[in-house]
């Protein structure tokens, strides 16, 4: 029994290239020829490894969440002041959002592109949003337990508000929102975390 021809590419490397392509251009706007060129692999190798454009897209979303979004979750779970951890995430967003060249958030972009007929993708995206919501919730609940979150603030509702707002900012970043708009939104989010003086 003879072995097949060994792969001439690194799977993680070509998947990362696919992620960057979908992130910057979107799923529908990325044709197969363009995708293969960006990934640097031949058509047959692509189908042998990934089977379809849809599958590599879903894997690219997973890679994005396991790297980019995982950084946010790690920031939130750091020891120390949980509310400061959340502010540090806001600072991370600030570096990305007010830039017309920013690709936004791959998850948010994918939500904007997906339709009700793409049920499996919708479930994946919904699950990933829920993971991010849960990461903020755990941090906010820790703040509540430690007494730094003002009484009456609902950690779950705040987490959902932050995640929904962040997705809106990420989408707006693709057209270059004004710095003042971004600052106003972030300051409003911060005001929800602290008691009025």
N, C-alpha and C positions, 0 to 999 in steps of 0.2 A: 504494500500500500504506500503510495507516494504522497508526500505532503504538498499542500498547495503552495503557491508562491508567497513568500513572507511579505507582510505589509511593509511598504517603503515610507511610511509616515507614522508620526506619533499621534495617537488618537486624541489625547488631551490637547495637544497643540492645535490640531485642525478644528477641534470643537470650540476652542477659545476663539479662533478666527471666525468661525461661524457665528458665535455669540456677538462679537464686535460688529459683524456685518448686519445682522438682524437688529442689533441695538441702534445702530446709526441710520439704517435705511428702512427698517420695518419688514414685516414678513411678505406682504403682497408686492412691495416694490422691489424685492430681491428675486431676480430670475435665477433659474438653475445655472445657466452659463456663468453669470456673475458670481454666484455662490461658490461654484467649483473653482473659479479663478482665485477668489479670495482665500478659500481653504487650501488651495495648492494641491488638489488631488484630482485624479482622473474620474470620469463619470462611473465606470464600473466599480472602482474602488469605493466610491461614495455609496453606491447601492449595496455593495457587499457589506459595508460597515454600518450604514445608517438606514438603509432600506427606502427612505422617503424624505422629502423636504420637511414634511410635518414632524417626523420623528426627530430629525436633527434640530428643528426649532424647539421642540419640547425639551430636548436635552440641553440646548443652549440656555433656556429659561432656568432649568435646574442648576446649571453651572453658575449663572448669574446670581441666583439666590444663595447658593452655597459659598460664594466668594464675596460679592459686593454687599448683599444684604446681610450676610453673616458678620461683616465688619460692624454694622450698626447694632446687631444683637450683642456682639461682644462688648461694644462701647457701653451699652445699656446695663450690662451685667457686671461691670467693674465694681470693685469695692469702693467704699466712700459714699459721698452724698448722691443719692439716686437722682435728685432733681438736677444736680450739676451734670450728671451723665447725660440726661436728656438735653440740657443746653449744649453739651459738647456735640451731640448729634445734630442739633440745629446749626452749629458752626460748620459741621461737615457739609450739610446741605448748602450753606451759604457759599461755600467754595465752588459749588457746581451750578446752582440755579440761575443767577442773573447773567447767563452767557448764551448768546444765540447759537454758539457752536456746541452746546451741551446736548448730548443725545437723550437727556431726560432719564427716566427709569424704564428699563426693559419690561418690567412687569406692567407698569402703567401704560406704556406704549402698546403692549400686547392686549391689554384690556380694551383700549380704545379701538384696536383693529378687529378684535374677535366679535363674532356674532352668535346668536342663540343656536345656530346649527352646529357650532363647534363645542359640543357639550363636554368632551373630555378635556379640551384645553381650558374651557371655562372653569371646570372643577379644579384643575391644577392651579390656575391663577387665583381663584378664590381661596384655595388652601394656603397659598403662599402669602396672600394678604393677611389671612388669619394668623399665620405664624408671626408676622411682623406686629400685628395687633397684640398678640399674646406677649411678645417681648416687651412692648411698652407697658402693657398691663402689669406684668410682674414687677417692673421697675417702679411704677406708680403705686402699686400695692405695698411695696417695700417702704416707699416714702410715707404712705399713710400709716403703716405699722410703726414707723419710727417717729411719727408726729410732725414730719416736715411738710406734708401735704395738708392744706387747710381743711378743717372740718366741713363736711357737706360736699366735698368734691368726690365724684364717682370715678374711681380708677379705670373701670372698663369704658365708661362713656368718654373720658379724656383720651384713653388710648385710641379709641375709634376715631375721635375728632382729629388727633394728631396724624394718624395714618391717612385718613381721607384728605386732609389738608395737604399733606406731603405729596400725595399723588397729583393733586391739582397743581401744586407748585412745579412738580417735575414736568408735567405736560406743558405748562406755560413757559417753562425754561426753554422749550424747543423753539419758541419764537422770540426769546430774549426779553424776559420781563424786566421792568425797571427795578433798580436796586431799592428804591424807596418802597415799591410795592412789596417786595420780598421782606424788607425790614418791618413794614407794618404788620404783615401776616405773622412773622416770627414773634414780634413783640406782643401781639394779641394772644398767641399760644402761650407765651411765657406768663402773661397775666393770669391765665387760668391755673397756673401751677402754684401761685403764691397768694397769700392773703393780702388784701388791700391795706396799704399803710395808713 
